[in-house]
Every structure is written in C-alpha cells, then in structure tokens.
C-alpha cells in the first residue's frame, strides 16, 4: 500500500479556545498527553493537529511519550501518512525504540509489510536495538509477505537477542509460521514455549484451520477444554467452529455450541455468526436460520446477513440467497463485497441474467465495481448466465487483474467451448508475469481436451510441476484421461491411469467411461463401470452410460440387467428438465410436458420445427431414445424438454432475440442437431447450458464443434 505524505492542516486556535486556557498548568506535558488520549477515542483529526501545534509551541515535541502518543494518534485518525511525516521530520534522539516499534506496528497493520520490514532494518542501522515488543510488531509483517525466509531470519534475531521465551513473541512466531504455511515449524515453536497463554493456543488452532489440519484444530481445542488450561475466548470458539464446519463435524460443533451457551458467549456476533456458518455447512439449515432469526433485525450486522445468504447457497436455496441482499438493504445495512459476491454466486447458479445485471448495477452505485473480488464474481456470473461478451467486458475494465481474475475469464471461455482463446489468455497471463494456480491448469487442460489439442495438453500438464511447482491433482489427471479418450486413444488413457502416482478417483474413471461410450469400447467400458459402481454406487450416470452401451451393441438383456441393478441399489435417474426465461419469469419444462397454458401453441410450433429441420436434412438419431419402444423412438425424440423449451422460446421471445435454455442433464445428440438447424432457419442465436458446458448455436454451427 503506497502512502502519500500530506502537509499538516492549518491550526485554528479560535476553535481550540474551549479546550485550552492560558493557565500554565494547561501547557504541562501531562495535560497534553491527556488530551491526546481523549482525542484517540473520538478520532478527530482536527483536534489531533491542534494538540500537535500546542506540543510544538511549548517545545515538548522531543518528549518521547508525547511524540509516540502523537505518532499513534494520527494512525488512529485514519491518516498514517501524517504518522510517517511526523516520524521522518523528528530529531534522531526522539526516535526511541518505542517510536520505532509504534511505526513498525502501524505499517504491519495497514498492511504495508515490506515497508514495515524496511523500517525495522532502518532502526537497526540507526543503532537502536529491538526489544520484545518490536519483534511482536514486525512478525505480523513477515506473516503478511508469506515469504518464509523473512520469518526465519527474524526468528534467528529473536534467538540472538534472547526473546524466544517471551510468550507473546512465541505466539507471534507460531502465527507467522502458520501463515507462511509451515505448520511443522509452527508446532516446533509452540511445543518449545516455556509458557503458553490463550493467544498461543489460538495461534496454533487458527494455524491448523488455515492449513486445513481441521482434525488437529479440534484436538487442540479439546485439549484446552479438557485440561482446563485457559478459558477459551471468542477467537477460540470461532476458529474451532470453522474447522468443524469444514469437515462436517456436526456433533463436535454441537458440543462447542453447548459450551458457548454455558459461558454466555452466544451474544457475541463473532461466535454466533460462526455457529450459524457451522450449521449451514453441516446441512442443518433450519438450526442456522433459527440463530439468525433469534437476533432481531437491530442486532444483525453485515456479517450475519452474509452468513445467512451464503447458508442459502450451501443448501441450494439460490433465489432466497440473492433476495437477502435486498432484504438487508431495506433493513438499513449496507452490503459489502461479500454480500454482492454471494448474490452474484446465487444468480450464476440459477443462470438468472436479469437478476445478475441488477446486482451489477448496485455494485457500480456502491463503488464496488472496481473491486477484484467483485469483478471475479461478475465474470463468473455473466459466463454462467451465457453472456461471455459481458464477462470479457468486465475483465477488460479491471486495472491490473490478478491470477484469480484471469482464471475466472479462462474458466468462462473454457465453459463456452472457446478452447483456442483459453490458450491465448493463458499465454498472455504468463507473459504478464502472473503465476497460474491449481484451477487455472484444470481449465487449460480441459480446453485442450475439448479442442483436440493433445500435444499441447500434454505439454501444459508436464509444465505444472516442472515449471510452476504445482503438484497435479485428481482434476488434472481426469482432464488428461479425457484428453486422450476424446482423441480415441483409449489404451493410452488406460495406461496413463495405471501410471498415476495417486489413486484414481471417480472423476478419473468417469472420464474414461465417457470415452468408452463415445467410441463403443464395451469391453473396457464394462470394466471401468464396475469400478465406478464401487466408488460411487449412487451416481445414476454411470449405470445409464453402461446400459446405453449395451443397448447400442444390441445386448438388450445386459442393458436391462444394468437398469434393474439401479433399482436394487435404489438409484434413480434425475428427470430431465429445461428452463427458459421470458420477461423475468422462469418456465420449466419436462419430457412430454403439457402443463403450460400455451401447450397447444407449443406443440404446433414443435410440428413446424420438425417440418422445417427435416426439409433442411435432419435425420432422427434414435439411439438417444433408449427408453422408448422401437416403433415410438423417432416420435419420442420430439418430446425432449429442451425441444419443448425451444418451441416456447420461438413463440414467446421477440424475433431475433437470443434463446437461452438451461438443462439439468447433458444435452442429447439429437437435440444438439435440431438446435443447429433451428439457429440457421430462424436466424437467431440459441444458447443451451447443460450440466457440463455452454453450446452457442449460430448459423447452423455450434461453438463446441460437435465435440462435447
């Protein structure tokens, strides 16, 4: 964070006449110090500058306790630049270890960690020795840089000066190592502490949470409670509740809830919000909502509203999630970046473009539109609502986009089947000096898979660990199997799985099963499906893929056996549904749907679509009507939900307007063909978002190039 040094405001003596009299005792240092302390409560900058003037006028600026208090006061008044100006103009004798420590602490909390470290070095160069308070102030700066070597060098100095045994220095060391993601060193310091307080324990528990050692965090908290070492505070409870939420440790969370009530801490918003979050993440929505509703509107801060809204997202109540944004505003609470991001997240899940656009307008009015966190959410929202152009426009308006923004745009282009653009964006990001992260590579390798860039996909996968130091995970291996499988290299994909350094999971085997289905390799497909039935017995997609493979090979008895197996295992195929928005209202259609008020018109339009596409050369692909009798297969294809939604869109939407259809399952090949013909006949864009990706149909072509 850069600091602009600004001149002190001019002194208005008249305005201060009610504070200062001309009595001599009023000019004593102790009285001026009293005024500094009083002003620290009001944080009034004008009073601070007036007191500063009195200190200079009376020749007290060289008194260390006044100088240090004034230094801190400017920071509390929200003007750290004035603190820096005061310090830079002070006489060397005035700059004691206390003033240096105050400045380092100020810079650490801005946060301006590199300036804090630079200040620490300047202090040592000036011949001022750091004390235990100085080290406690500078260690958070080391943590903020996330550069482990900074903290290790500071640790050496602490040992050299003999402060390693001080409890608050040791606690700061534990916190620093945890935030630099070295829990081994953090625990080593923690164990060696001759004395521990609740801050030490909190640092260790929070470090476990931060580094995903959630079970360890629960164990440490239990040890504090069991040994009755200290009384846990709100930080302890909030941290352990977050750890419980992240691993779904509901029973442990309930026990912590009981202790919270027993100690009378439920009124603390920090603890209560963590309890709500724990219940939401553990799937007990009603319990979390009960805590929220028990507050009363006047006691709900913005964090409580955000937790409630995010709880709706966790439990897939997406409409309710973004409605909370408007309820919050009506209650007089100003939404923050998390509020808008959650509402955008909910809009993205529902592909509610109009709602997302409305929230975008609110972010502009509230001054959040330039926030990278919000911008990333906007990119994702527009992409998932089918408007890739708007997602790109949001990205172009970001000043100095970070890797998260780049990844959001790369993911958007990948989801919309624009694989070549994904590669260009990724190379541009690297050229700009940004380091890709885990998800970035998932998107890039997946884009290579859907674009048929086998060699490029291999090259990016191999560069992960060798060039960027990222260890591939299951998602990357699944993308590589998909890459090989889509190109027809099934044997190579099978060998690739056999050579994996980690045990393949359902996503890896699922990618291979999809490739087997595409190329009709029943022998390998049945073996892979068997593995998947063990790994995820409740996933209906695996059963259906295998049953369809048998059916396509004419092995109807085997196909029927797989379907009966679904019944035995109580696995149900999710019924196919398609949504379409018209005039801010969503309409849902299912197979053979006849519940809409305009059903007769819709089916008349279906007949027209069928006639026109047939004239254009459409040939029914009856293999996608596997559950119908042979003589009814062709007819049943025309009752698929996305075709009914298409007919309604052609009726209800203005001529030339894009038709946006959302589907909860993978779109079938026959519907895909019809959409291509329809886009050419009616000269309009048709956008279908299925469970995997977007299909943009224009002029008889699809963005996926028939490779999905």
C-alpha positions in Angstrom: 0.0 0.0 0.0 1.6 3.3 -1.1 1.4 6.2 1.4 1.1 9.8 0.2 2.8 12.3 2.6 0.4 15.2 3.0 1.0 18.5 4.8 -0.5 19.1 8.3 -3.8 21.0 8.2 -3.6 24.7 9.4 -4.2 25.3 13.0 -7.4 27.1 14.1 -6.6 28.5 17.6 -10.1 30.0 17.9 -11.7 26.7 17.6 -9.5 25.3 20.4 -10.2 28.1 22.8 -12.7 25.9 24.6 -10.1 23.2 25.2 -7.1 25.3 26.1 -6.9 28.2 28.5 -3.9 30.4 29.2 -3.3 28.9 32.6 0.2 27.5 32.9 -0.9 24.0 34.1 -2.8 23.7 30.8 0.5 23.6 29.0 2.0 20.8 31.0 3.1 17.7 29.1 0.8 15.5 31.3 -2.2 17.6 30.3 -1.4 17.5 26.6 -0.9 13.7 26.9 -4.4 13.5 28.5 -5.8 15.4 25.5 -4.0 13.1 23.1 -5.6 10.1 24.8 -9.0 11.7 24.8 -8.7 12.5 21.1 -7.8 8.9 20.4 -11.3 8.0 21.5 -13.0 10.5 19.2 -10.5 10.0 16.3 -11.0 13.7 15.4 -8.1 14.7 13.1 -8.7 18.5 13.6 -8.2 18.1 17.3 -5.1 16.0 16.8 -3.4 18.7 14.6 -4.4 21.4 17.1 -2.8 19.4 20.0 0.2 18.8 17.8 0.6 22.5 17.4 0.4 23.1 21.1 3.1 20.5 21.7 5.4 22.2 19.2 4.6 25.7 20.5 5.5 24.6 24.1 8.7 22.8 23.0 7.5 19.4 24.1 7.9 17.5 20.7 11.2 15.9 21.8 9.5 14.3 24.8 9.3 10.6 23.8 5.9 9.8 25.5 4.2 12.8 23.7 5.9 12.0 20.4 5.0 8.3 20.5 1.4 9.1 21.5 1.0 11.6 18.7 2.5 9.1 16.2 -0.1 6.6 17.1 -2.9 9.1 17.2 -2.6 10.1 13.6 -2.9 6.5 12.6 -6.0 6.1 14.7 -7.5 9.1 13.0 -7.0 7.3 9.6 -4.0 9.3 8.5 -1.0 7.0 8.6 0.7 9.3 6.1 0.9 12.0 8.8 2.4 9.5 11.2 5.2 8.8 8.7 5.7 12.5 8.1 6.0 13.2 11.8 8.5 10.4 12.2 10.6 11.4 9.2 10.9 15.0 10.5 11.7 14.1 14.1 15.1 14.5 15.7 17.1 11.3 15.9 17.1 11.5 19.7 13.3 11.5 19.7 13.2 8.2 17.7 13.4 5.7 20.6 12.8 2.0 20.4 9.2 2.7 21.4 8.6 5.1 18.5 10.3 2.8 16.0 8.1 0.0 17.3 5.0 2.1 17.0 5.8 2.9 13.4 6.6 -0.8 12.6 3.3 -1.8 14.2 1.4 0.8 12.2 2.9 -0.4 8.9 2.3 -4.0 9.8 -1.4 -3.3 10.3 -2.0 -1.1 7.2 -0.9 -3.6 5.8 2.4 -2.5 4.3 4.6 -5.4 5.3 7.6 -4.7 3.1 7.7 -1.1 4.4 7.5 -2.4 8.0 10.4 -4.7 7.3 12.4 -1.9 5.7 11.6 0.3 8.8 12.9 -2.5 11.0 16.2 -2.6 9.1 16.5 1.2 9.3 16.0 1.1 13.0 18.9 -1.4 13.4 21.1 0.6 11.1 20.4 3.7 13.3 21.8 1.8 16.2 18.5 1.2 18.0 18.2 -2.3 19.4 14.8 -4.0 19.0 13.0 -5.3 22.1 10.4 -8.0 22.6 7.6 -5.5 21.6 9.4 -4.7 18.4 9.6 -8.3 17.4 6.0 -8.8 18.2 5.2 -5.9 15.9 7.4 -7.0 13.0 6.4 -10.7 12.9 2.9 -10.0 11.5 4.7 -8.2 8.6 6.7 -11.3 8.0 3.5 -13.3 8.0 1.8 -10.9 5.6 4.6 -11.3 3.0 4.1 -15.1 3.1 7.8 -15.4 2.4 9.1 -18.0 4.9 12.7 -16.8 4.7 11.8 -13.4 6.1 10.2 -15.0 9.2 13.2 -17.4 9.6 15.7 -14.6 9.6 13.6 -12.7 12.2 13.4 -15.9 14.3 17.3 -16.0 14.3 17.4 -12.4 15.5 14.9 -13.2 18.2 17.0 -16.1 19.4 20.1 -13.9 19.3 18.5 -11.2 21.4 17.1 -13.8 23.9 13.4 -13.1 23.4 12.3 -16.6 22.2 10.9 -17.5 25.6 8.6 -14.5 25.8 5.0 -15.8 25.4 3.7 -13.1 23.1 6.8 -13.3 20.9 6.5 -17.0 20.7 2.7 -16.7 19.9 3.6 -14.3 17.1 6.2 -16.8 15.8 3.6 -19.6 15.8 1.2 -17.3 13.9 3.9 -16.2 11.4 5.0 -19.8 10.6 1.3 -20.9 10.2 0.6 -18.0 7.8 3.7 -18.9 5.8 2.2 -22.5 5.6 4.9 -24.3 7.6 2.9 -26.0 10.4 6.0 -28.1 11.2 8.0 -25.1 12.4 4.9 -23.5 14.0 4.3 -26.6 16.1 8.0 -26.8 17.0 7.9 -23.3 18.4 4.6 -23.9 20.1 5.9 -27.1 21.9 9.1 -25.3 23.0 7.3 -22.4 24.6 8.1 -22.4 28.3 4.8 -20.6 28.9 1.6 -20.5 26.9 -1.5 -18.3 27.1 -4.8 -18.4 25.2 -3.2 -16.3 22.4 -0.6 -19.1 21.9 -3.2 -21.7 21.7 -5.4 -19.6 19.4 -2.4 -19.1 17.1 -1.9 -22.8 16.9 -5.6 -23.7 16.4 -6.0 -21.0 13.8 -2.9 -22.2 12.0 -4.3 -25.7 11.8 -7.5 -24.2 10.3 -5.6 -22.1 7.8 -3.6 -25.0 6.6 -6.6 -27.5 6.5 -5.5 -29.5 9.5 -9.0 -29.4 10.8 -9.0 -32.5 12.9 -5.8 -31.3 14.6 -7.6 -27.9 15.4 -10.4 -29.8 17.0 -7.9 -31.9 19.0 -6.1 -28.8 20.3 -9.3 -27.1 21.3 -10.5 -30.2 23.2 -7.1 -30.3 25.0 -7.6 -26.7 26.2 -11.1 -27.5 27.4 -10.2 -30.9 29.0 -7.1 -29.6 30.8 -9.0 -26.5 31.9 -5.8 -24.6 30.9 -7.5 -21.3 29.9 -10.9 -20.0 29.3 -11.4 -20.0 25.5 -12.4 -16.6 24.1 -14.4 -15.7 21.0 -11.4 -16.3 18.7 -11.0 -19.8 20.0 -14.7 -20.6 19.5 -15.0 -19.0 16.1 -11.9 -20.8 14.8 -12.9 -24.3 16.1 -16.4 -23.9 14.7 -15.0 -23.0 11.3 -12.8 -26.2 11.5 -15.9 -28.2 12.5 -17.8 -26.8 9.6 -15.1 -27.6 7.0 -15.1 -31.3 7.8 -18.8 -31.6 8.7 -18.0 -32.4 12.4 -21.6 -31.7 13.4 -21.6 -33.5 16.8 -18.4 -31.7 17.8 -19.9 -28.4 16.7 -23.0 -29.0 18.8 -20.8 -29.7 21.8 -19.0 -26.4 21.2 -22.4 -24.7 20.9 -23.2 -26.1 24.4 -20.0 -24.6 25.8 -20.7 -21.3 24.2 -24.2 -21.1 25.8 -22.7 -22.2 29.2 -20.1 -19.5 29.1 -22.7 -16.8 28.0 -20.9 -16.0 24.7 -23.8 -16.5 22.4 -24.5 -12.8 22.3 -21.1 -12.2 20.7 -21.6 -11.7 17.0 -18.2 -13.2 16.1 -19.2 -16.5 17.8 -22.8 -16.5 16.8 -22.0 -16.0 13.1 -19.5 -18.9 13.2 -22.2 -21.1 14.8 -24.6 -20.2 12.0 -22.0 -21.0 9.4 -21.2 -24.3 11.0 -24.8 -25.4 11.0 -25.3 -24.3 7.4 -22.2 -26.1 6.1 -23.2 -29.3 8.0 -26.6 -29.2 6.2 -28.7 -28.1 9.2 -30.2 -25.1 7.5 -33.1 -24.7 10.0 -30.8 -24.6 13.0 -28.7 -21.9 11.4 -31.7 -19.9 10.3 -33.1 -20.2 13.9 -30.0 -18.5 15.2 -30.2 -15.8 12.6 -34.0 -15.1 13.3 -33.4 -15.0 17.0 -31.2 -12.0 16.7 -33.8 -9.4 15.8 -33.2 -7.0 12.9 -31.5 -4.4 15.0 -28.8 -6.9 16.1 -27.9 -8.3 12.7 -24.6 -6.9 11.3 -23.5 -7.3 7.7 -21.5 -10.4 8.5 -24.6 -12.1 9.9 -26.6 -11.3 6.8 -23.7 -12.6 4.6 -23.5 -15.9 6.6 -27.3 -16.3 6.2 -27.2 -15.6 2.5 -24.3 -18.0 2.0 -26.1 -20.6 4.1 -28.9 -20.5 1.5 -26.3 -21.1 -1.3 -24.8 -24.1 0.6 -28.3 -25.6 0.8 -29.1 -24.6 -2.8 -31.8 -22.1 -1.9 -30.4 -19.7 -4.6 -33.4 -17.5 -5.1 -33.6 -16.9 -1.3 -29.9 -16.2 -1.3 -29.9 -13.2 -3.6 -33.3 -12.0 -2.1 -31.4 -11.5 1.2 -29.4 -8.8 -0.5 -32.5 -6.6 -1.0 -33.9 -7.5 2.5 -30.6 -6.4 4.0 -30.7 -3.1 2.2 -34.3 -2.5 3.3 -33.1 -3.2 6.9 -30.6 -0.3 6.5 -27.5 -2.5 6.3 -25.0 -1.5 3.6 -23.9 -4.6 1.7 -20.1 -5.2 1.5 -18.1 -7.1 -1.1 -19.0 -10.5 0.3 -22.7 -9.6 0.2 -22.6 -8.8 -3.5 -20.3 -11.7 -4.3 -22.7 -14.2 -2.7 -25.7 -12.7 -4.5 -23.8 -12.9 -7.8 -22.9 -16.5 -7.0 -26.6 -17.4 -6.4 -27.5 -15.6 -9.7 -24.9 -17.6 -11.5 -26.2 -20.9 -10.2 -29.7 -20.1 -11.5 -28.3 -18.5 -14.7 -30.5 -15.5 -13.8 -29.0 -12.9 -16.1 -31.5 -10.2 -15.3 -31.0 -10.6 -11.6 -27.2 -10.7 -12.0 -27.3 -7.5 -14.2 -29.4 -5.7 -11.5 -26.8 -6.7 -8.8 -24.0 -5.5 -11.2 -25.8 -2.1 -11.3 -25.8 -2.0 -7.5 -22.1 -2.7 -7.3 -21.4 0.3 -9.6 -23.6 2.6 -7.4 -21.9 1.4 -4.3 -18.4 1.8 -5.6 -17.5 -1.9 -5.6 -17.3 -2.4 -9.4 -13.5 -2.0 -9.4 -13.0 -4.4 -6.6 -11.2 -7.5 -8.0 -13.2 -9.8 -5.7 -16.5 -8.5 -7.1 -15.2 -8.3 -10.7 -14.2 -12.0 -10.5 -17.8 -12.9 -9.3 -19.2 -10.8 -12.1 -17.1 -12.6 -14.7 -18.3 -15.9 -13.4 -21.9 -14.8 -13.2 -22.1 -13.5 -16.7 -20.3 -16.6 -18.0 -22.7 -19.0 -16.3 -25.6 -16.9 -17.5 -24.5 -17.4 -21.1 -23.2 -13.9 -21.8 -19.5 -14.4 -22.5 -19.2 -11.0 -24.1 -20.3 -9.3 -20.9 -17.8 -11.4 -18.9 -15.0 -10.3 -21.2 -16.1 -6.6 -20.8 -15.9 -6.9 -17.1 -12.4 -8.3 -17.3 -11.2 -5.5 -19.6 -12.3 -2.9 -17.1 -10.2 -4.3 -14.3 -7.0 -2.5 -13.5 -4.1 -4.9 -13.0 -6.2 -8.2 -12.9 -4.7 -10.8 -10.5 -4.5 -14.5 -11.2 -8.0 -15.1 -9.8 -9.5 -12.7 -12.3 -7.5 -14.3 -15.1 -8.6 -17.8 -14.1 -12.2 -16.7 -13.9 -12.1 -15.5 -17.5 -10.1 -18.6 -18.6 -12.8 -20.8 -17.0 -15.5 -18.8 -18.7 -14.0 -19.3 -22.1 -13.4 -22.9 -21.5 -17.0 -23.4 -20.3 -18.3 -21.8 -23.5 -16.2 -24.0 -25.7 -13.7 -21.3 -26.8 -10.6 -23.5 -26.3 -8.3 -21.6 -28.6 -9.0 -18.4 -26.8 -8.3 -20.1 -23.5 -4.8 -20.9 -24.7 -4.2 -17.3 -25.8 -5.4 -16.0 -22.5 -3.2 -18.4 -20.5 -0.1 -17.5 -22.5 -0.9 -13.8 -22.1 -1.2 -14.2 -18.4 2.2 -15.9 -18.2 3.7 -13.2 -20.3 2.3 -10.6 -17.8 4.4 -12.4 -15.1 1.5 -14.0 -13.2 1.8 -17.4 -11.7 -1.0 -19.8 -12.5 -2.6 -21.8 -9.8 -4.3 -25.2 -9.4 -7.7 -24.3 -11.0 -6.0 -22.4 -13.9 -4.5 -25.6 -15.2 -7.7 -27.6 -14.8 -9.4 -25.1 -17.2 -6.4 -25.0 -19.6 -6.0 -28.8 -19.9 -9.8 -29.2 -20.2 -9.8 -26.6 -23.0 -7.1 -28.6 -24.8 -9.3 -31.7 -24.4 -12.3 -30.2 -26.0 -10.3 -28.6 -28.8 -8.4 -31.7 -29.7 -5.0 -30.2 -28.7 -3.5 -33.4 -27.4 0.2 -32.4 -27.6 -0.5 -29.0 -26.1 -2.4 -30.6 -23.3 0.5 -32.9 -22.5 2.9 -30.0 -22.5 0.8 -27.9 -20.1 0.3 -30.9 -17.8 4.1 -31.7 -17.7 4.9 -28.0 -17.0 2.8 -27.9 -13.9 5.3 -29.4 -11.5 8.5 -28.8 -13.6 8.0 -25.2 -14.3 5.3 -23.9 -11.9 5.8 -26.1 -8.8 2.2 -27.3 -8.8 1.6 -30.9 -8.0 -1.2 -32.3 -10.2 -4.4 -33.4 -8.5 -7.3 -35.7 -9.5 -8.9 -33.0 -11.6 -5.8 -32.6 -13.7 -5.5 -36.4 -14.2 -9.2 -36.6 -15.1 -8.7 -33.9 -17.7 -5.7 -35.8 -19.2 -7.7 -39.0 -19.4 -10.5 -37.1 -21.1 -7.9 -35.5 -23.5 -6.6 -38.9 -24.5 -10.1 -40.5 -24.5 -11.7 -37.9 -26.7 -8.9 -38.3 -29.3 -9.7 -42.1 -29.4 -6.5 -43.1 -27.5 -8.3 -45.4 -25.1 -5.4 -47.7 -24.4 -3.1 -44.8 -23.8 -5.7 -43.4 -21.4 -5.8 -46.7 -19.5 -2.0 -46.8 -19.3 -1.9 -43.2 -18.1 -4.3 -44.2 -15.2 -2.1 -47.2 -14.3 0.9 -44.9 -14.0 -0.7 -42.3 -11.8 1.2 -41.5 -8.6 -2.1 -41.1 -6.7 -5.0 -43.5 -6.6 -7.5 -42.7 -9.3 -10.9 -41.5 -8.1 -14.4 -41.4 -9.6 -13.7 -38.4 -11.8 -10.7 -40.1 -13.5 -12.6 -43.4 -14.1 -15.6 -41.4 -15.2 -13.6 -39.6 -17.9 -12.5 -43.0 -19.3 -16.1 -44.4 -19.2 -17.3 -41.4 -21.2 -14.6 -42.1 -23.8 -15.5 -45.8 -23.9 -19.2 -44.8 -24.5 -18.2 -42.4 -27.3 -16.1 -45.0 -29.2 -18.2 -48.0 -28.3 -15.5 -49.9 -26.4 -17.9 -52.1 -24.4 -15.2 -54.4 -23.0 -13.2 -51.6 -21.4 -16.4 -49.7 -20.6 -17.9 -52.6 -18.6 -14.7 -53.0 -16.5 -14.5 -49.2 -15.8 -18.2 -49.1 -14.9 -17.6 -51.9 -12.4 -15.0 -49.8 -10.7 -17.3 -46.8 -10.7 -20.2 -48.8 -9.2 -17.9 -49.4 -6.2 -16.6 -45.8 -5.9 -19.9 -44.0 -6.3 -22.8 -46.5 -6.2 -25.4 -43.7 -6.0 -24.4 -42.0 -9.3 -27.1 -42.8 -11.9 -25.0 -41.5 -14.8 -22.6 -44.5 -14.7 -25.4 -47.0 -14.9 -27.1 -45.2 -17.7 -23.9 -44.9 -19.8 -23.2 -48.7 -19.4 -26.9 -49.6 -20.2 -26.8 -47.4 -23.3 -23.5 -49.0 -24.5 -25.1 -52.5 -24.1 -28.3 -51.3 -26.0 -26.3 -49.8 -28.8 -24.5 -53.2 -29.3 -27.8 -55.0 -29.3 -27.3 -56.6 -25.9 -30.7 -55.7 -24.6 -30.7 -58.3 -21.8 -27.5 -56.9 -20.4 -28.8 -53.4 -20.7 -32.0 -54.4 -18.8 -29.8 -56.0 -16.1 -28.0 -52.8 -15.5 -31.3 -50.9 -15.2 -32.6 -53.5 -12.7 -29.3 -53.0 -10.8 -30.2 -49.4 -10.4 -33.5 -50.4 -8.8 -31.8 -52.8 -6.5 -29.3 -50.1 -5.4 -32.2 -47.6 -5.2 -30.5 -45.3 -7.7 -32.8 -43.0 -9.6 -32.1 -41.1 -12.7 -32.8 -37.4 -12.3 -35.7 -36.4 -14.6 -34.6 -34.2 -17.4 -35.7 -30.6 -17.1 -35.2 -27.4 -19.2 -35.6 -23.8 -18.1 -36.2 -20.7 -20.2 -36.6 -17.1 -19.0 -39.2 -14.9 -20.6 -39.9 -11.4 -19.2 -38.1 -12.0 -15.9 -40.0 -15.2 -15.3 -38.6 -18.8 -15.5 -40.6 -21.5 -17.2 -39.7 -25.2 -16.5 -40.4 -28.0 -19.0 -40.0 -31.7 -18.6 -40.3 -34.6 -21.1 -43.7 -34.8 -22.7 -44.7 -31.6 -20.7 -48.3 -30.4 -21.3 -48.8 -28.3 -18.2 -48.1 -24.9 -19.8 -51.1 -22.6 -20.6 -49.9 -22.4 -24.2 -49.3 -26.1 -24.6 -51.4 -26.3 -27.9 -49.3 -23.5 -29.4 -46.1 -25.0 -28.2 -46.8 -28.4 -29.8 -48.0 -26.7 -33.0 -44.6 -24.9 -33.1 -42.8 -28.3 -32.5 -44.5 -29.6 -35.6 -43.3 -26.6 -37.6 -39.8 -27.0 -36.3 -39.8 -30.7 -37.2 -41.0 -30.0 -40.7 -38.5 -27.2 -41.4 -35.5 -29.1 -40.0 -36.4 -32.2 -41.9 -36.5 -30.2 -45.1 -33.0 -29.0 -44.2 -31.7 -32.6 -44.0 -32.3 -33.5 -40.4 -32.2 -37.3 -39.7 -33.5 -38.6 -36.3 -30.9 -40.1 -34.1 -33.0 -42.8 -32.5 -30.1 -44.1 -30.3 -30.9 -41.2 -28.0 -34.5 -42.5 -27.4 -33.3 -45.6 -25.5 -36.3 -45.9 -23.1 -38.9 -46.0 -25.9 -40.3 -48.9 -27.9 -38.7 -49.2 -31.3 -41.7 -48.0 -33.2 -42.0 -44.9 -31.0 -38.4 -43.9 -30.8 -38.5 -41.3 -33.5 -41.6 -39.7 -32.2 -40.4 -39.6 -28.5 -37.3 -37.6 -29.5 -39.5 -34.6 -30.2 -40.8 -34.6 -26.6 -37.4 -33.9 -25.0 -37.6 -31.0 -22.6 -35.0 -28.8 -24.5 -37.0 -29.1 -27.7 -40.2 -28.0 -25.9 -38.3 -25.1 -24.4 -37.1 -24.2 -27.8 -40.6 -24.1 -29.3 -41.8 -22.0 -26.4 -38.9 -19.6 -26.9 -39.7 -19.2 -30.6 -43.2 -18.3 -29.6 -42.7 -16.1 -26.6 -39.4 -14.2 -27.3 -39.1 -11.2 -29.7 -37.9 -12.1 -33.2 -34.1 -12.1 -33.4 -33.7 -12.2 -29.6 -31.3 -14.9 -28.3 -33.0 -18.0 -26.9 -31.3 -19.1 -23.6 -32.1 -22.6 -22.4 -30.8 -24.3 -19.2 -30.8 -28.0 -18.8 -30.0 -30.1 -15.7 -28.6 -33.0 -17.7 -26.2 -33.4 -20.6 -28.0 -32.4 -23.8 -28.6 -35.3 -26.2 -27.1 -35.6 -29.7 -30.5 -35.3 -31.4 -31.4 -32.1 -29.6 -28.0 -30.8 -30.4 -28.6 -31.4 -34.1 -32.0 -29.8 -34.0 -30.6 -26.7 -32.3 -28.1 -26.2 -35.1 -30.7 -26.4 -37.8 -33.1 -24.1 -35.8 -30.4 -21.4 -35.4 -29.9 -21.3 -39.1 -33.6 -21.4 -40.1 -34.7 -18.7 -37.6 -31.5 -16.6 -37.9 -31.1 -16.3 -34.2 -28.6 -17.4 -31.6 -29.6 -20.3 -29.4 -27.6 -20.8 -26.2 -28.0 -24.1 -24.3 -26.4 -24.5 -20.9 -26.3 -28.2 -20.0 -24.8 -29.8 -16.9 -21.3 -29.7 -18.5 -20.9 -26.6 -20.7 -22.5 -24.0 -22.9 -23.4 -24.6 -26.5 -23.7 -21.5 -28.7 -25.7 -22.3 -31.9 -25.2 -19.7 -34.7 -25.9 -20.1 -38.4 -26.2 -23.9 -38.2 -23.0 -24.4 -36.2 -22.2 -25.0 -32.5 -19.3 -23.5 -30.5 -18.4 -27.0 -29.3 -17.7 -28.1 -32.9 -19.7 -31.3 -32.1 -17.1 -32.3 -29.6 -18.7 -32.3 -26.2 
